[in-house]
Amino acid sequence: MSIIEKIQSAKGKTAFSFELLPPLKGNGIDTVYRTIDTLREFDPKYINITTHRSEMVFREKPDGLFERVAERHRPGTVAIAAAIQHKYNIPVVPHIICSGFTKEETEYVLIDLQLLGINDLLLLRGDKGKHEKEFTPTGNKFATELQEQVNKFNEGYFLDGSKMKFQAAPFSYGMACYPEKHEEAPNLESDLHYAKMKVDNGAEYLVTQMFFDNQKYCDFVDKCRQIGINVPIIPGIKPITLKNQMTVLPKIFHTDIPESFAAELRKCKTDEDAVEVGVEWCIQQAKDLIAYGVPSIHFYSMMATQSVKRVAEAVY
């Protein structure tokens, strides 16, 4: 059953999903399990699992000099997906990203996931490495190029053009969209053009970048419908849990904080105060989105598991 079919199985109730990070290298999976145990009572229709690329770091050698090496701080997306599916029998949606991966590496990940019976993906471009001027030369440079690779794989062809001897169930996938415009898009109309391209080429649903202003989401959905994007557009939201997120999140994710929300956050003297304000705002966001008729709400739960639980308790 695809993610869209799982969402539709909610039978008139707004579906729920959330996103996880693999643990840092050297750490166990217990933190992942604790997050799932905290949120599983809300019947998540799927769990997204982020993928992280290697970054260049400086490491000291025995002679006291430093060398520049590539290091992945959060490996294990495929393994985490397999573990969750096995332990909880909850559908998992690993992220597949362009940045930091060659097309061959992506193909092997697709093979591994197919062998594990994991057939749902979220296709993303990802960000360039801090050390890079351009994306990986032998990788996909855009999410739409990654989509082309997955589509060819679904048709039964490897990168070298050879035909697969055995073809398992094809991948279903969603892709990202940006109610406030992707940071590199010259304007919203251009961004909408690429969103429609993703859907026309096979994306079964779109998941938004996090936002805090529901009107921007509603306006974005209206514009999508006007140009023929008819797939589900799943809102992604996150409760603020730290005072400094009022400035950090807009900088990283290029999303606006509504002034009424910002005014309340400015009154916070501690992070504990910010948690309460963040939960209250997110509850109202979720209630308004449900009233608007969204098919599902996706929670970005990183560093916010307990807050997400409180929001879900209030609206589930």
Helices and strands as residue ranges (DSSP letters): H 3-8, E 15-20, H 30-39, G 40-42, E 46-49, E 55-60, E 66-71, H 77-88, E 92-97, H 103-115, E 120-124, H 143-154, E 172-177, H 188-200, E 206-208, H 214-226, E 233-234, E 236-237, H 245-253, H 259-266, H 271-292, E 296-300, H 305-315
